[in-house]
Amino acid sequence: MAGPTVSFTVQPDPESVTDARHFAISRLTQWDVSALADDVGLVVSELVTNALRHSGRTASGRPGNDVHREGVYDDPADPLGSAPSAIRLRLLHQAPWLLCGILDASRSAPRRKEPDYIAETGRGLHLVESFSVRWGWRTLPYGKVVWALFRYP
């Protein structure tokens, strides 16, 4: 895809989920594809939340290859798991496709869990799968990208 691309830096703050969603929706409006706003807004919210929760820092406080450590994300004193500032949202548009990617410092694969309908978390990737044409992830030299592809009429 070679269409217009925009990027947004996600801050390590829970409010940044809303900021990223608003950024995405405003770009869709500019590109005249606001019909995708609800679906893309939901997927951006889920992917940014996952990146904030699961791409924590190394023990030295800097993003690195060993950022994903089991158990660190359930600390009530650190609900973002010491999320790094190196999280980016990218949107790429080339009719009739829209590609949404979240880049973070963790090289760990996103894990899709079986849905527990009583639990408060754990259904994000099911939502991503339901609202996009396709989704996936790929490791990068300094982390990974989790992406979702959308098609509009």
C-alpha positions in Angstrom: 0.0 0.0 0.0 1.4 3.4 -1.0 -1.4 5.7 0.1 -1.2 8.5 2.7 0.3 7.5 6.1 -0.1 9.3 9.4 1.4 8.5 12.7 0.6 9.3 16.4 2.9 8.9 19.4 1.0 7.2 22.3 2.0 8.4 25.7 2.3 5.9 28.6 -0.9 7.2 30.2 -4.4 5.6 30.2 -5.8 8.8 28.7 -3.7 8.2 25.6 -6.1 5.5 24.5 -8.8 8.1 24.0 -6.3 10.4 22.3 -5.3 7.7 19.9 -8.9 6.9 19.1 -9.7 10.5 18.5 -6.7 10.9 16.3 -7.7 7.9 14.2 -11.3 9.0 13.8 -10.2 12.6 12.8 -8.0 11.1 10.1 -10.7 8.9 8.8 -13.0 12.0 8.5 -10.2 13.9 6.6 -9.8 10.9 4.2 -13.6 10.7 3.8 -13.9 7.2 5.2 -15.8 8.0 8.3 -18.0 5.0 7.7 -15.1 3.0 9.3 -14.9 5.3 12.4 -16.7 3.0 14.9 -14.9 -0.1 13.9 -11.4 1.5 13.6 -12.0 3.5 16.8 -12.8 0.3 18.7 -9.8 -1.6 17.3 -7.4 1.3 18.0 -8.6 1.4 21.6 -8.1 -2.3 22.0 -4.6 -2.4 20.4 -3.3 0.7 22.2 -4.6 -0.7 25.5 -2.8 -4.0 24.8 0.4 -2.2 23.9 0.3 -0.1 27.1 -0.4 -3.1 29.2 2.0 -5.6 27.7 5.1 -3.7 26.4 6.7 -2.8 29.7 10.2 -1.6 30.2 13.3 -3.6 31.2 14.5 -3.5 34.7 16.8 -0.6 33.8 13.7 1.4 32.8 14.5 1.4 29.1 12.6 -0.5 26.4 14.4 -3.6 25.3 14.1 -7.1 24.0 13.2 -8.6 27.4 10.4 -6.3 28.1 7.7 -9.0 28.4 7.8 -10.5 31.8 5.0 -12.7 33.2 3.3 -11.4 36.3 4.4 -7.8 36.1 1.2 -6.6 34.6 -1.1 -7.3 37.5 0.5 -4.9 39.8 -2.2 -2.4 41.0 0.5 0.2 41.7 1.5 0.0 38.0 -1.6 -0.7 35.9 0.3 0.1 32.6 3.1 -2.4 33.4 5.7 0.4 33.1 4.7 0.9 29.5 7.4 2.5 27.3 6.9 5.8 25.5 7.9 4.0 22.3 4.3 3.2 21.2 3.1 4.5 17.9 -0.1 4.3 16.0 0.1 4.3 12.2 -2.7 4.6 9.7 -2.3 3.9 6.0 -5.0 4.5 3.5 -5.3 3.4 0.0 -8.9 2.9 -1.3 -10.6 0.6 -0.6 -8.2 -0.4 2.3 -7.2 1.1 5.6 -4.4 -0.4 7.6 -4.0 0.3 11.3 -0.8 -0.6 13.1 0.4 -0.3 16.6 4.2 -0.4 17.1 5.6 -1.1 20.5 8.9 -2.2 22.1 7.9 -5.7 23.1 8.8 -8.6 20.7 6.3 -10.9 22.5 3.4 -12.2 20.4 0.0 -11.0 21.2 -1.9 -13.8 22.8 -5.6 -14.4 22.0 -7.3 -16.0 25.0 -10.5 -18.0 25.0 -13.1 -15.5 26.1 -14.1 -15.5 29.7 -17.4 -13.7 29.7 -17.3 -13.0 33.4 -13.7 -11.5 33.3 -13.2 -7.7 32.8 -10.4 -8.2 30.4 -9.2 -10.7 27.8 -11.6 -10.2 24.9 -9.6 -7.5 23.0 -8.1 -9.6 20.2 -11.5 -11.2 19.7 -12.9 -7.8 19.1 -10.1 -6.9 16.7 -10.7 -10.1 14.8 -14.4 -9.4 14.6 -14.3 -5.8 13.4 -11.4 -6.0 10.9 -11.0 -8.0 7.7 -7.8 -9.5 9.0 -5.3 -8.8 11.7 -1.8 -10.1 12.6 1.5 -9.1 14.0 5.2 -9.1 13.0 8.4 -8.7 14.9 10.6 -5.7 14.1 14.2 -5.1 15.0 13.2 -3.1 18.1 9.8 -4.6 19.0 6.7 -5.5 17.0 3.7 -4.2 15.1 0.2 -5.5 15.6 -2.0 -4.6 12.6 -5.6 -4.7 11.5 -6.9 -4.3 8.0 -10.2 -2.7 7.1 -12.1 -2.5 3.8 -14.8 0.0 3.0 -17.2 0.2 0.0 
